[in-house]
């Protein structure tokens, strides 16, 4: 167990301690009691209020005595996080969604009394009382930040820089799930491998706080065992099912859930989509100093869960079908999911976005995730610190990645297929790149070859000058790809109309694509009634975060119209 001094270092931002662990006054506690529907409980000395990993745990508001919050890692080592007194409360963000708790709490030496607020009542309090709700939300968010900094939770053991370890590390990081990474070549890693008698084929290893060992797990397996996702039932009918957890999908979730609709959001990969991988977005309204894509979409997730939206990642949509007559406004839609699951919804919003294109290079797959990257996060920047790297692309995402990576690396070669950056990149990013003395711009060049082996990793990249045909080789171990996008629509299997580039058409264009045989009522509705498309996946949309968020808000008004028609039909 850590010492009191180590406990304090778990939450190093001293001036925010009062915000992380506020003490409610008598009037605020009286407000809390108005939302409590369970009995106040008395806990004896050192009695456990709840343990790490328990599900459906309430937030306990102490009315007398004291308690101690603690964390636990994959080695079953317990860390005291904070002593709580009367007027303070337990919990963090997982309490909003009834997910397995990341912390535990036991009563102090004199015991304690506390009132519980379970997830639904807790959300009602946060929404229903602006001042108390703000205190609780800020505390929960800051506590999660503290847990991320502390490294409590599951342990990832693997070879530093390997594709499987990077994949898991990236998934947990973008899910804001606290974890600790140990390089198997370090002394601690070697000791672990010896103690566990692990063969190399078992790495990477995920060591859960419950003690379970997961050998080279998929992201979905990790999410299942860590309890990241809500249980999904084929009998539950959601008002809105959203495919895609980027800005468009999350905006839909926030606006729909805040207006009382039941919402499920799924995404096949990670939170935030392409925007979530942006190192810094500087032209989004209201953030004059910029904000990272991960921070922006993480805040949106917290907002959506505050209003009761359920979010499941990674869960892939595999099929969309209508359960009854499509012409009826009360028809249900069935969404097929990965692992043979399915859910029912009254409306569906396709916000599955777009993905970066893969260049036609024969051995590209050998280096994806280990030498070839499609986003630039702190995980990747740490891997290539002090090295020469190549970044391919000329859009805003490429510009944001360049600005983020350049200060971390020795030299960055920016490869642009066209004649310059002006046609596709915002001026502020062009100016920022021009001010970086370690960025070398190569216009009119195209990536043609990757050199290295699957076992040894990437060793170099070859480029061709499109005008002269001259070849250029660079001895680099990391290449970042931002070369345009293609829509994530293959899973739709033709159930809605697409344009000639594979993007979903909506409104009048959807009716026209169906040969005039479909009556599309709403501007964001597809050729299939009660199915909408927004954001980057929609044909003709403006590929900007602000536009995606705007469409997420707009589609909710159109959903209300559809659901209202169903209510009138059944009245």
C-alpha positions in Angstrom: 0.0 0.0 0.0 1.3 3.5 -0.9 2.2 6.0 1.8 0.3 9.2 2.5 2.9 11.2 0.5 2.4 8.9 -2.5 -1.3 9.2 -2.1 -1.0 13.0 -2.5 1.1 12.6 -5.6 -1.7 10.6 -7.2 -3.5 13.8 -7.7 -0.7 16.3 -8.3 -2.8 19.4 -9.1 -3.0 20.7 -5.6 -5.1 23.8 -6.4 -7.8 21.5 -7.9 -8.0 19.2 -4.9 -11.1 21.0 -3.6 -12.8 20.6 -7.0 -11.9 16.9 -7.1 -13.2 16.3 -3.6 -15.7 19.0 -2.8 -17.6 19.1 0.5 -21.3 19.8 0.2 -22.9 22.1 2.7 -26.1 21.3 4.6 -28.3 22.9 1.9 -26.6 21.0 -0.9 -26.9 17.7 1.0 -30.6 18.5 1.5 -30.8 18.8 -2.3 -29.1 15.5 -2.8 -31.6 13.8 -0.4 -34.5 14.9 -2.7 -33.2 12.5 -5.4 -32.4 9.6 -3.1 -34.7 6.6 -3.4 -32.7 4.1 -1.3 -32.2 4.0 2.5 -29.4 5.6 4.3 -26.9 3.0 5.5 -24.5 2.7 8.4 -21.1 1.0 7.8 -19.0 -0.4 10.6 -15.3 0.4 11.1 -13.3 -0.5 7.9 -16.4 -2.0 6.3 -16.4 -2.0 2.5 -18.9 0.3 0.9 -17.9 -1.2 -2.5 -14.9 -2.8 -4.1 -13.0 -2.1 -7.3 -14.7 -3.8 -10.3 -18.3 -3.9 -8.9 -21.1 -3.0 -11.2 -24.2 -0.9 -10.5 -22.4 0.9 -7.6 -24.1 4.1 -6.4 -22.3 7.3 -5.5 -22.3 7.4 -1.7 -22.8 10.8 0.0 -21.3 10.7 3.5 -23.6 12.2 6.2 -21.4 11.2 9.1 -18.0 9.6 9.8 -15.2 9.0 7.2 -14.2 6.7 4.4 -11.2 6.1 2.2 -11.3 5.8 -1.6 -8.7 3.3 -3.1 -7.6 1.9 -6.4 -6.2 -1.5 -7.4 -3.9 -2.5 -10.3 -3.4 -5.8 -12.1 -0.9 -6.9 -9.5 -3.6 -6.7 -6.8 -1.7 -3.8 -5.2 -4.0 -1.4 -3.5 -3.5 2.4 -3.5 -5.2 4.7 -1.2 -6.5 7.7 -3.2 -8.3 10.0 -0.8 -9.7 10.2 2.7 -13.4 11.4 2.6 -15.3 13.1 5.4 -18.9 14.0 6.1 -20.3 16.0 3.2 -18.1 14.4 0.6 -19.0 11.7 -1.9 -17.5 8.6 -3.6 -17.4 7.7 -7.3 -16.2 8.9 -10.7 -17.4 8.9 -14.3 -18.3 5.2 -14.3 -21.0 5.8 -11.7 -23.0 7.7 -14.4 -23.3 4.6 -16.5 -23.3 1.8 -14.0 -20.1 0.4 -15.4 -17.7 -1.6 -13.1 -16.2 0.9 -10.8 -12.5 1.9 -11.1 -12.2 2.7 -7.4 -13.3 1.2 -4.2 -14.3 2.7 -0.8 -14.2 1.4 2.7 -15.4 3.1 5.9 -12.9 4.8 8.2 -11.8 3.5 11.7 -15.0 4.9 13.3 -17.3 3.8 10.5 -19.7 6.1 8.5 -23.2 6.8 7.5 -24.1 7.5 3.8 -26.9 7.8 1.4 -26.7 6.2 -2.1 -27.6 7.6 -5.5 -27.7 5.0 -8.2 -27.0 5.9 -11.8 -30.4 7.1 -12.9 -31.0 9.1 -9.8 -27.5 10.5 -9.9 -28.1 11.7 -13.4 -31.4 13.2 -12.4 -29.6 15.1 -9.6 -26.9 16.4 -12.0 -29.4 17.6 -14.5 -32.0 18.8 -12.0 -29.7 20.9 -9.8 -27.4 23.1 -11.7 -25.1 24.0 -8.8 -24.8 20.6 -7.2 -24.7 18.9 -10.6 -21.8 21.1 -11.7 -19.8 20.2 -8.5 -20.4 16.5 -9.1 -19.5 16.4 -12.8 -16.4 18.5 -12.3 -15.3 16.2 -9.5 -16.0 13.0 -11.5 -14.0 14.3 -14.5 -11.1 15.4 -12.4 -11.0 12.1 -10.5 -10.8 10.3 -13.8 -7.9 12.5 -14.8 -6.2 11.6 -11.5 -6.7 7.9 -12.1 -5.2 8.2 -15.6 -2.2 10.0 -14.2 -1.8 7.5 -11.4 -1.8 4.4 -13.7 -4.0 2.3 -11.5 -6.2 -0.3 -13.2 -5.2 -3.1 -15.7 -1.6 -3.7 -16.7 -0.5 -4.1 -20.3 2.7 -6.1 -20.7 4.3 -6.3 -24.2 7.1 -5.3 -26.5 7.3 -1.5 -26.7 6.4 -0.3 -30.1 4.8 -3.6 -31.3 1.6 -3.2 -33.2 -0.6 -5.3 -30.8 0.5 -3.4 -27.8 0.1 0.0 -29.5 -3.4 -1.0 -30.6 -4.5 -1.9 -27.0 -2.7 1.1 -25.6 -4.4 3.4 -28.1 -7.8 1.9 -27.4 -7.6 2.3 -23.7 -6.1 5.8 -23.9 -8.8 7.0 -26.3 -11.4 5.4 -24.0 -10.0 7.3 -21.1 -9.5 4.0 -19.3 -6.7 4.1 -16.6 -4.0 1.5 -17.2 -0.3 0.9 -16.8 2.0 -0.2 -19.6 5.2 -2.3 -18.9 7.8 -3.0 -21.6 8.6 -6.7 -21.6 12.2 -6.0 -22.1 12.5 -3.9 -19.0 13.7 -5.4 -15.7 10.2 -5.3 -14.3 8.8 -6.8 -17.5 11.4 -9.6 -17.5 10.6 -10.4 -13.9 6.9 -10.6 -14.7 7.5 -12.9 -17.6 9.5 -15.2 -15.4 7.0 -15.1 -12.5 4.1 -15.9 -14.9 6.1 -18.4 -17.0 4.9 -16.6 -20.1 6.0 -17.7 -23.6 6.5 -14.9 -26.1 3.4 -15.9 -28.1 1.2 -14.9 -25.1 2.2 -11.2 -25.4 0.8 -8.7 -25.2 -0.8 -9.6 -22.0 -3.7 -7.7 -20.3 -3.7 -8.2 -16.5 -7.1 -7.2 -15.2 -7.5 -5.9 -11.6 -9.7 -9.0 -10.9 -6.5 -11.1 -11.6 -7.6 -12.5 -15.0 -4.9 -12.8 -17.6 -5.9 -12.1 -21.2 -3.4 -13.3 -23.8 -3.1 -11.0 -26.9 -6.7 -9.9 -26.6 -8.7 -8.0 -29.2 -10.0 -4.6 -28.3 -13.5 -6.1 -28.0 -12.2 -8.8 -25.6 -10.5 -6.1 -23.5 -13.6 -4.0 -23.4 -15.8 -7.0 -22.4 -13.6 -8.1 -19.5 -13.0 -4.6 -18.2 -16.7 -3.8 -18.4 -16.3 -0.8 -20.6 -19.6 -1.4 -22.6 -23.2 -1.7 -21.4 -25.0 -5.0 -21.7 -27.0 -5.0 -24.9 -30.4 -6.7 -25.1 -32.2 -7.6 -28.4 -35.5 -6.8 -26.6 -34.8 -3.2 -25.6 -36.1 -0.7 -28.1 -34.1 2.6 -28.3 -35.6 5.8 -29.6 -32.3 6.5 -31.5 -29.5 4.1 -32.4 -26.4 6.0 -33.6 -23.6 4.3 -35.6 -20.4 6.2 -35.1 -18.9 7.9 -32.0 -17.3 10.9 -33.8 -18.4 14.5 -33.3 -21.6 14.0 -35.4 -22.7 10.9 -33.6 -21.8 12.2 -30.1 -23.7 15.5 -30.8 -26.8 13.5 -31.8 -26.4 11.6 -28.5 -26.1 14.7 -26.4 -29.1 16.6 -28.0 -31.3 13.5 -28.2 -30.6 12.2 -24.7 -30.9 15.7 -23.2 -34.4 15.9 -24.7 -35.5 12.6 -23.1 -34.9 10.2 -25.9 -33.3 6.8 -25.2 -30.0 6.6 -27.1 -27.5 4.0 -28.0 -24.2 4.9 -29.7 -21.9 2.3 -31.1 -18.6 2.5 -32.9 -16.5 -0.3 -34.4 -13.1 1.2 -33.4 -12.5 4.0 -30.9 -14.1 7.1 -29.5 -13.9 10.2 -31.6 -13.4 9.0 -35.1 -10.9 10.9 -37.2 -11.5 14.0 -35.1 -10.6 12.1 -32.0 -7.1 11.5 -33.4 -6.4 15.2 -34.1 -3.6 16.5 -32.0 -5.1 20.0 -31.9 -8.1 21.6 -33.4 -7.6 25.4 -33.5 -10.6 26.6 -35.5 -13.5 25.1 -33.6 -15.8 27.8 -32.2 -15.3 28.6 -28.5 -11.7 27.3 -28.1 -9.4 30.2 -29.0 -6.3 28.3 -27.8 -7.4 25.1 -29.5 -8.3 21.7 -28.1 -7.2 18.2 -28.9 -9.6 15.9 -30.7 -9.4 13.4 -27.8 -10.3 16.1 -25.3 -13.2 17.5 -27.3 -14.8 14.1 -28.0 -14.1 12.9 -24.4 -16.0 15.9 -23.1 -18.9 15.1 -25.5 -18.9 11.5 -24.2 -19.2 12.7 -20.6 -22.0 15.0 -21.7 -23.9 12.2 -23.5 -23.6 9.9 -20.5 -24.6 12.6 -18.1 -28.0 12.7 -19.9 -28.3 8.9 -20.0 -27.0 7.9 -23.5 -25.5 4.4 -23.6 -22.2 4.1 -25.5 -20.7 0.8 -26.7 -17.2 0.7 -28.2 -15.9 -1.4 -30.0 -19.1 -2.7 -31.4 -19.5 -2.9 -35.2 -22.8 -2.5 -37.1 -23.1 -5.4 -39.6 -26.6 -5.1 -41.0 -29.7 -2.8 -41.0 -33.1 -4.2 -41.6 -36.8 -3.2 -41.0 -38.8 -5.3 -38.7 -42.2 -4.4 -40.1 -43.8 -2.5 -43.0 -41.5 0.3 -44.0 -44.3 2.7 -44.8 -45.6 2.7 -41.2 -44.1 5.5 -39.1 -44.0 3.2 -36.1 -42.0 0.5 -37.8 -39.0 -0.8 -35.8 -35.5 -1.0 -37.3 -33.2 -3.9 -36.4 -29.5 -3.3 -36.2 -27.2 -6.3 -36.5 -24.0 -6.0 -34.5 -20.8 -7.9 -34.2 -20.8 -11.2 -32.2 -24.3 -12.0 -33.6 -25.9 -9.4 -31.4 -28.7 -7.1 -32.4 -30.7 -4.2 -31.1 -34.0 -2.6 -32.0 -34.6 1.2 -32.6 -37.3 3.5 -33.7 -34.8 5.6 -35.7 -31.2 5.1 -36.8 -28.6 7.7 -37.5 -25.7 6.8 -39.7 -22.7 8.8 -38.5 -20.0 6.2 -39.3 -17.8 8.9 -40.9 -14.8 8.2 -43.2 -11.5 6.5 -42.9 -8.1 7.5 -44.3 -7.3 5.8 -47.6 -4.6 3.2 -47.9 -2.2 3.7 -50.7 -1.8 0.8 -53.2 1.5 -0.6 -51.8 1.9 -4.3 -51.7 3.4 -4.7 -48.2 1.6 -1.9 -46.5 -0.4 -4.2 -44.2 2.9 -5.6 -42.7 3.7 -2.2 -41.2 0.3 -0.8 -40.2 0.3 0.0 -36.5 4.0 -0.5 -36.0 5.7 1.7 -38.6 2.7 3.1 -40.6 0.2 5.1 -38.6 -3.1 6.7 -39.5 -3.2 9.1 -36.5 -0.7 11.0 -34.4 -1.4 10.7 -30.7 1.0 11.0 -27.7 1.5 7.3 -28.0 2.9 7.6 -31.5 4.9 10.8 -30.8 6.7 9.1 -27.9 7.7 6.2 -30.2 9.3 8.5 -32.8 10.8 11.1 -30.5 14.1 12.4 -31.8 13.9 10.5 -35.1 13.2 11.5 -38.8 9.7 10.7 -39.8 7.6 11.1 -43.0 4.0 12.4 -43.1 1.9 12.0 -46.2 -1.0 14.4 -46.8 -2.1 17.9 -47.5 -5.4 18.4 -45.7 -6.1 19.9 -42.3 -5.7 16.6 -40.5 -2.2 16.3 -42.0 -1.5 19.9 -41.0 -2.6 19.3 -37.4 -0.5 16.2 -37.2 2.5 18.0 -38.6 2.3 20.8 -36.1 1.9 18.3 -33.2 4.7 15.9 -34.3 7.4 18.4 -35.5 8.4 19.6 -32.0 8.9 15.9 -30.9 11.0 14.7 -33.8 14.4 15.4 -35.4 13.0 16.1 -38.8 9.6 15.8 -40.5 9.3 15.2 -44.2 5.9 16.4 -45.4 5.0 14.7 -48.7 2.3 16.3 -50.8 1.1 14.7 -54.0 -0.2 17.9 -55.4 1.5 21.3 -56.1 1.1 22.7 -52.6 -0.9 23.1 -49.4 -3.0 26.1 -50.3 -5.9 24.2 -52.0 -6.7 21.9 -49.1 -5.2 23.2 -45.9 -6.3 26.1 -43.6 -4.1 29.2 -43.8 -3.3 29.2 -40.1 -1.9 25.7 -40.4 0.2 26.6 -43.5 1.6 29.5 -41.5 2.4 27.4 -38.5 4.2 24.8 -40.6 6.2 27.4 -42.4 7.5 28.6 -39.0 8.8 25.1 -38.1 12.5 24.8 -39.1 12.6 21.0 -38.9 9.8 20.5 -41.5 10.8 19.8 -45.1 8.0 20.1 -47.6 8.2 17.8 -50.7 5.5 18.8 -53.2 4.6 16.7 -56.2 5.8 13.5 -54.5 4.0 10.2 -54.1 4.8 7.3 -51.7 5.7 4.2 -53.9 7.5 1.7 -51.6 8.0 0.7 -48.0 11.2 -1.1 -47.0 11.8 -3.5 -44.1 10.4 -6.8 -42.8 7.4 -7.8 -40.8 9.7 -9.0 -38.0 12.2 -6.2 -38.1 9.8 -3.3 -38.8 9.9 -0.4 -41.2 13.4 0.6 -42.3 12.7 3.1 -45.0 10.3 4.6 -47.5 10.7 5.5 -51.2 8.9 8.4 -53.0 8.7 9.3 -56.6 8.7 12.9 -58.1 5.5 12.8 -60.2 6.9 15.3 -62.7 10.4 13.9 -63.3 9.9 10.3 -62.2 13.0 10.6 -60.0 13.0 8.4 -56.9 13.9 9.4 -53.4 14.5 7.2 -50.4 14.5 8.1 -46.8 15.7 5.9 -43.9 12.7 6.3 -41.6 11.0 4.0 -39.2 7.7 5.8 -39.0 5.3 7.0 -41.8 2.1 8.9 -41.0 -0.7 8.6 -43.6 -3.3 11.4 -44.1 -4.1 11.0 -47.8 -7.8 11.6 -48.1 -10.8 9.7 -47.0 -13.4 7.1 -48.1 -16.8 6.6 -46.5 -17.4 3.8 -43.9 -20.5 2.5 -45.7 -19.6 -1.0 -46.8 -21.6 -2.5 -43.9 -24.8 -1.0 -45.2 -24.9 -3.6 -48.1 -27.0 -1.5 -50.3 -29.9 -0.9 -47.9 -29.7 2.9 -48.4 -28.9 4.8 -51.6 -25.2 6.0 -52.0 -23.6 8.4 -54.4 -21.0 7.4 -57.0 -18.2 7.7 -54.3 -20.0 5.6 -51.7 -21.3 8.4 -49.5 -24.9 8.2 -48.2 -27.4 10.5 -50.0 -30.2 12.2 -48.1 -33.2 14.4 -48.7 -34.2 15.1 -52.3 -31.0 13.4 -53.6 -32.0 10.2 -51.8 -35.5 10.3 -53.5 -33.9 10.9 -56.9 -31.3 8.1 -56.4 -34.2 5.7 -55.7 -35.8 6.6 -59.0 -38.5 8.7 -57.5 -40.2 5.7 -55.9 -39.3 6.9 -52.3 -40.8 9.8 -50.5 -38.0 11.4 -48.4 -39.6 13.8 -46.0 -36.6 15.2 -44.1 -33.4 16.8 -45.4 -31.1 14.4 -43.5 -33.2 11.3 -44.1 -31.9 8.5 -46.3 -33.8 6.5 -48.9 -34.9 4.1 -46.1 -37.5 5.7 -43.9 -36.5 6.7 -40.3 -32.8 6.2 -41.2 -30.8 9.4 -41.2 -27.2 10.2 -42.2 -25.0 13.0 -40.9 -21.4 14.1 -40.8 -18.6 13.0 -43.1 -20.4 9.9 -44.3 -23.2 12.0 -45.8 -22.9 13.0 -49.5 -22.4 16.7 -49.8 -21.6 17.4 -46.2 -18.9 19.9 -45.2 -16.0 17.9 -43.8 -15.5 19.9 -40.6 -16.1 19.2 -37.0 -18.4 22.2 -36.5 -20.6 21.0 -39.4 -20.8 17.5 -38.1 -21.9 18.8 -34.7 -24.4 21.1 -36.3 -25.9 18.2 -38.3 -26.0 16.1 -35.1 -28.2 18.8 -33.5 -30.3 19.3 -36.6 -31.1 15.6 -37.0 -32.6 15.4 -33.5 -35.4 17.8 -34.6 -36.1 15.6 -37.6 -36.2 12.5 -35.4 -38.8 14.2 -33.1 -41.0 14.7 -36.2 -40.7 11.0 -37.1 -41.4 9.8 -33.5 -44.3 12.3 -33.2 -45.9 10.8 -36.3 -45.6 7.3 -34.8 -47.3 8.6 -31.6 -50.1 10.1 -33.6 -50.6 6.9 -35.5 -51.0 4.9 -32.3 -53.1 7.5 -30.5 
